[in-house]
Structures are given as structure tokens and as C-alpha cells.
Amino acid sequence: MTKDIENGAPAVPLLDRSDERVKHAAGFGGAIRSFLDRVQSGDLGSLPVIVGLVIIWTVFQSLNPIFLSSNNLVNLLFDCSTVGVIALGIVCILMVGEIDLSVGSVSGFASAMVGVLWVNQGWPVWLAILAALAVGAAIGSLYAMLFNRFGMPSFVSTLAGLLAILGLQLYILGSTGSINLPYGSPVVNFGQTLVMPHAIAYALAAIAGIVTFITGFRTAARRKEAGLSSQSLGSLLLRAILITVVLELIVFYLNQDRGIPWMFGLFVGLVVTMNYLLTRTKWGRSMNAVGGNREAARRAGINVRLTYTSAFVMCSVLAAAGGILAASRLASASQQAGTGDVNLNAIAAAVIGGTSLFGGRGSAYSALLGIIVIQSIASGLTLLDLSSSLRYMITGAVLAIAVIVDSLARRSRVSHGRA
Amino acid sequence: MTDPSDGTSTSELVLSLRGISKNFGAVSALTDIDLDVHAGEVVALVGDNGAGKSTLVKVLAGVHQPSSGTIAFRGKEVTLPDPSAALKLGIATVFQDLALCENLDVVANIFLGKELNPLRLDEVSMEIKAWTLLNELSARIPSVREPVASLSGGQRQTVAIARSLLLDPKLILLDEPTAALGVAQTAEVLDLIERVRDRGLGVVMISHNMEDVRAVADRIVVLRLGRNNGIFYPDASNQDLVSAITGASNNSVSRRAGRRQAQREQGQETQP
């Protein structure tokens, strides 16, 4: 690999390599060194959550050998998807440095709406779902208006929303308090049994690797043509192969049981889409900028109000979507939907996954990783037949540790000039 | 270069302010300000702390809206309701506090709000353009892919100036462009300001440093307590400038200068 670089070295220095004061990682060893460098200076990325996940899985597996069985992991993925989608919305709102405390209530209200409109009123199911999502969007725009027009802190407006929307949920459910969704309907099947055919799961895992390679290769080619430094073909291939192999192994293990739930597929699809939106579009750039320095973003000509509005709406719509998924998972819309720990689990998932509470720093993948951590704790404790009292305490402790790691890493980044 | 004695030169009038006032509650930060800037001209805006320089720049950048008065840009009367309106007209601003997003890298900061290909960011083209701009300024930026938080003050200034040049503006506002810079970097920024002027842009520059002002300015506009207090040319004496800035010939700066002068004369008398 190094030989390749030496041969291809152009006579003129590359456009971005002309300053001799900067160390540039070259080759495979360099990549590892720069990774260690980054970690040391507090740019942790998703490292803490992966380490945490390994610890949690080791502990639970040693306490109960069923924990890492294919069957339990498939159940885990089913359970992840509902709150995970809500956590994805939380990532959006945390990116701009605001918070939404009412996602639980919004999800509960959305599930109640689907129940009432579809089962009680006889609307077509797609229309009921669409209506619930639209109401989510309306709630988000209301928060945005309160924030933009009246300067109401999102902490307070969404706290008010938490109560008000919970009230709405109880109101439309009426005295019965619970609506069962018909078993055997596509919506309930989607939430409870539908899994990808094994071949499709394998194919999707392979496609992920191929797409990674192709986009990486294209970028490298364009950069080389433009006289910028580029990744070598070898490291691109290595990365793509690594991703494919890991994904195929996961798929293979889960296919020993039922396979990958479609609902989880939907969740991952949303995560990948959100990741693209946040990192590769102008909108995502605006979100990062507004979260990092609101005034700088405004002076750069970014429509800051619109950016906040989009974040609030995105959060509420995803919360509503999560609520609908929860209804299909439980086959019911009840007064309990969206109450209890849904709210805090969603926020905790985003933070545990590495999205900063201080704004301007985060990734869509943190929703995925964070919710797997939280759901693993819940699932492990259920298998051990421990009460929910312990589950709350442990989840709380994990959340506290995640926030401490976030603050410490932030401090370290500042002192290493990487804030 | 334009003839310094000819304030209203034949080149195009880029910006013309008439009777601009700005009140913050009971405080009038600006009162009846008039200002003309021609193409290819560097106008230095000087004044003591609180003279209203930064407020005037913020009015021109669309950050603040004037309480009264008119702004004409290239002969047409305009309003600047927000920063993006000013940018669209061709008024670029480098603020004193630089207004960079520390969590984003250099490329993202330069292209902030003006990204190429909004739905699929063209990172490669943006990076090339960023390097081109930075090289034109003979800037020393180690890497454009590091977050701005890792750059020094001078490097941040360079990034901020490079950003202002991105859209080929007609008028550039620089608020204290050399305040945070070392000797060599100051010279580079002054070179850069001259290069920008030679490209036919109007430049408005705020500075406290009289040396820098004399070095590049074609005209020096003095503000005092939010009002116009005279227009000078680089050949004006330091004393005239200082008294216009501080508002009187009897001030701490001139008293100090007088004292030193007297001491020197005394020394010369006793020597022979």
C-alpha cells in the first residue's frame, strides 16, 4: 500500500498537503494512529457506547445464556424499533441544542389516533396513519412557533405539551381507555411477526458494503483528479469488506431464528436516511451550524427560524411514527401508551449513543446504538426476572454515565482544540 | 489609485448613506451618519470606543435595522432587513467576533449558507474552492478538514475573510481585521485589502490602529459619539486625527505628546 502511494506521488504537492507543519496519517498504520489520537483528545465518536454495549452483553450473557440467543436478539430488535424511531427525532432536536420532553405523549396520542380513527371510526388504515403523522407535524410547528415568536424555551413549551397532549390522548380514548387493533391485520403483523426473507436480508447486507465501496471509490477518484489527497484503494476495499462481513455475520446469526424484522429494517432505513440528511445536505449543515453557533449561522444568511421549525417538526413527526409502530407492536392503543419511561428512554438513547446535549454534535447512528443499549438492559433484566424498579435504576445510572462521558469528552476536546 | 484630494472620484459610487440613525432604547448609537464608498476605494472608519463604528457596520450588514435614514447601494435605495439580504446585494462582512461555527470544519464554515449542490453536498468542489481562496490570500491553514476550534486567531481571521470573498461581493466590511493578528499576518491582511481594492471592490475597514489605517486607507472617516466628525486623508497629521477622534485638541493623547515634546526640547537645550 505504501509503495502504491510512493509511485503515485505527484511532482507538485497535493493541494491539501502543502503545509509541512501538519501530520498526515498515511496508510493503514497511520489510520489507526490518528484514530487513537482522536480518542485521546476526547473525540470519542461512538466508542463509549460500543464499549458499554460489550460490557452489558458480557454481564447478561454470563448471568443468563439465553440472552444472546438468536431468538432473544430478534425480540430485542422488534422492541428497539418503536422507541428507536422516537430517539431519532430526539437526535434532530438535540442537534440544534433544544429539547422535546413531550415525545412520549405525542407517540401515545398518535397511537390513540390510529386506534380511534381506524378501528372506531372505520377510516382506511393508511389515512389514519397519515392523519396521526400530520397531527405530529402540527404539534411540532406549534412548538416552533412558541420558540421562534415568543422565545419560549423548548424545555417549558414541551413540558406543557407533555401534559396537554397526554390529556388529549385520554380524551379521545374516552371511557373505555383502550382500543385493540385487529389481529391479522397488516399493521399488527408488521409490528409482531413480519420478518425479511433470509435471502433479502443477506442481499441488503451485501448492498450496504457495495454502496460504501462505490461511493468511497468515486469520492477518492474525484479527489485524486482535483489534486487532493485521497484514500487508497486498499483501505477502501478493506473497509467495505469489513462492513459486509460483519453485517452478513449478524444477518446469519439472526436468520438462525426468525430473521430480521421488517420493522427494524424500517428503523435502520430511517436512520440511514437521517444520517444522509444530516451529513450530506445543506439542511443538515444548517442544523449543525445553528446548534454550534446560532448567531454565526444567522449572519451567514441561514434561515435560523426555519431550521428550528424543521427540527421541531421532524422530532414530533418521528415521535408520532414511533407511537404508531408501538401500537402495531402491542396491537392496541391504550391510555398507558407513551407514558412511563418512553420519553426518557428516547432521550437517554440519543444521549447514550453520543449525541451531545449541548447542540451541534451528534449523529443519526447514536439513536440506533443508544436504543440497543437501553433495550439490552431491559431485556436482560426481564430474562433475570428482576422487577422494573431495578431496570429504572440501572438505566438511570447508564444515562448518568453517558452524560458524564459527554461532558468530560467535551472538556477534553476544548483543551485539545477539537471542540 | 484615486487622487486623495478628490473625495468624490469619478468611479462608481457603491454605497451612499444619508442621515442614518440608530437608537437602542434611550441610547442613540448613531445620529445622522453620512458615508460614501466608491468602487476601488478603502474607507477607514475610526473612532473611540462607543463611537458607533461597529453599530454602523452591523446596520450595513443587515444585523441591525436603522431607526431612520436611507441606504443607497449602487445608486438604488435599498433596505437590509436581514443578513442574507445584504449578502444577496453584494455586501460581505467580516465581523469582529468572526462569527464562525467552531464545531464545523473550515470548508463548511467558508460555504456556510452557500453550500454547493444542497441535496448532495459537493464536498470535493467546495474543498478545491476553499483551498483556492485560501491560497489567493497566501493563507497558512494546516487543514481545511479540522474543526475551526483548532485554529489560531489569525487563521480564523483568514477563514473569515476568505468566506467574505466567496460570493464576489461589491463591498466588503471589515470590523477590526488586524486586531488579533501578529506582525506578519497583519501585513498579509493589509496586502490582501489592497488586492481586494485593486479588484475594484469598495472596502470599509474599522481599525484602532492608525498605522494600519494610514497604510491602506484612501479616506479616513471619523466618528465620534455616533456622529460624523470629519473626513481625513492619509496625509493628515496624527494630531488632527486624534483630536477629531477624541473630540478636542486638549486630551490625554495630545497632553502626553506635548509633555514628551517639551522634555525633548529641554534635553536639546541643556546638551550643548
Interface residues (C-beta under 8 A of the other chain):
Chain A: L15 D16 D19 R21 V22 T219 R222 R223 A226 G227 L228 R280 T281 K282 W283 R285 S286 N288 A289 G291 G292 N293 E295 A296 A297 R298 R299 A300 G301 I302 N303 G360 R361 R413 V414 H416 G417 R418 A419
Chain B: A61 V63 P83 S84 L87 T93 F95 A99 L100 C101 E102 N103 L104 A108 L112 G113 K114 E115 P118 L119 R120 L121 E123 V124 S125 E127 I128 W131 R140 I141 P142 S143 V144 R145 E146 P147 A149 S150 L151 R163
